[in-house]
């Protein structure tokens, strides 16, 4: 099955203690969150950071759609709890519209 790659960006609140706490949460992601990610058609997911900037790479199969993932997340109480917890550390990018978190990046070069 062919995969597709998406890259997204988000910032963290620029506080070293909060950034450290955010990273620690990602060393032990709740099993329900991992399950919801896999169930949505995401086959691989990585998050990188530098300073307070986050960069996410997702590789998804043909069953994935952002709309279906969002709908499933809205209906999942555990995902909503996780998102509420993560929002204590996250900060929307300046170009985000109200309520937007992770923003899809545009690929501008490939070798």
C-alpha positions as CSV (number, residue, x, y, z in Angstrom):
1,X,0.0,0.0,0.0
2,X,1.5,3.4,-1.0
3,X,2.1,5.9,1.8
4,X,1.9,9.6,1.7
5,X,4.0,12.0,3.9
6,X,2.8,15.1,5.6
7,X,4.9,17.6,7.5
8,X,3.4,19.9,10.1
9,X,4.7,22.6,12.5
10,X,3.6,24.0,15.9
11,X,5.4,26.0,18.6
12,X,5.7,25.4,22.3
13,X,5.5,28.1,24.9
14,X,9.0,29.4,25.2
15,X,9.8,28.2,28.7
16,X,12.6,25.6,29.2
17,X,10.7,23.8,32.1
18,X,7.5,23.5,30.0
19,X,9.4,22.3,26.9
20,X,11.1,19.6,29.1
21,X,7.8,18.5,30.5
22,X,6.3,18.3,27.0
23,X,9.2,16.1,25.9
24,X,8.8,13.9,28.9
25,X,5.1,13.4,28.1
26,X,6.2,12.1,24.7
27,X,8.5,9.5,26.3
28,X,5.4,7.8,27.6
29,X,2.4,8.6,25.4
30,X,-0.8,7.1,26.6
31,X,-1.7,3.8,24.9
32,X,-5.1,5.1,23.8
33,X,-3.4,8.0,22.0
34,X,-1.1,5.5,20.2
35,X,-4.1,3.4,19.3
36,X,-6.0,6.3,17.9
37,X,-3.0,7.3,15.8
38,X,-2.6,3.8,14.3
39,X,-6.4,3.4,13.8
40,X,-6.5,6.6,11.7
41,X,-4.2,5.2,9.0
42,X,-1.0,6.8,10.3
43,X,1.8,4.3,9.8
44,X,4.7,6.3,11.1
45,X,4.8,9.5,13.1
46,X,7.8,11.4,14.4
47,X,8.0,14.7,16.2
48,X,11.2,16.8,16.3
49,X,12.0,20.0,18.2
50,X,14.5,22.7,18.3
51,X,14.1,25.5,20.9
52,X,10.3,25.9,21.1
53,X,9.6,24.8,17.5
54,X,8.0,21.4,16.8
55,X,8.1,19.6,13.5
56,X,5.9,16.5,12.8
57,X,6.4,14.0,10.0
58,X,3.5,11.6,9.3
59,X,3.5,8.7,6.9
60,X,-0.1,7.6,6.2
61,X,-1.8,4.9,4.2
62,X,-4.7,5.4,1.7
63,X,-7.3,5.1,4.5
64,X,-6.1,8.3,6.2
65,X,-7.8,11.7,5.9
66,X,-7.5,14.7,8.2
67,X,-11.3,15.0,8.3
68,X,-11.8,11.4,9.5
69,X,-8.9,11.8,12.0
70,X,-10.4,15.0,13.4
71,X,-13.9,13.5,13.7
72,X,-12.5,10.4,15.5
73,X,-10.5,12.6,17.8
74,X,-13.5,14.8,18.7
75,X,-15.4,11.6,19.6
76,X,-12.6,10.1,21.7
77,X,-12.6,11.4,25.3
78,X,-9.1,10.2,26.0
79,X,-7.7,12.0,22.9
80,X,-9.6,15.2,24.1
81,X,-7.9,14.8,27.5
82,X,-4.5,14.4,25.9
83,X,-5.1,17.4,23.6
84,X,-6.2,19.6,26.6
85,X,-3.0,18.5,28.5
86,X,-0.7,19.2,25.5
87,X,-2.3,22.6,24.9
88,X,-0.8,23.7,28.3
89,X,2.6,23.5,26.6
90,X,1.8,24.3,22.9
91,X,1.4,27.7,21.3
92,X,-0.2,28.2,17.9
93,X,2.0,29.6,15.1
94,X,1.5,33.3,14.5
95,X,-0.2,32.5,11.1
96,X,-2.7,30.0,12.6
97,X,-6.4,30.8,12.7
98,X,-8.2,30.6,16.0
99,X,-8.3,27.0,17.2
100,X,-5.6,25.7,14.8
101,X,-2.7,23.8,16.3
102,X,-0.5,21.8,13.9
103,X,-0.2,23.5,10.6
104,X,0.5,21.6,7.4
105,X,3.8,22.6,5.8
106,X,4.4,23.0,2.0
107,X,7.3,21.0,0.5
108,X,9.5,23.4,-1.4
109,X,12.4,21.2,-2.4
110,X,13.2,17.5,-3.0
111,X,16.5,15.9,-4.1
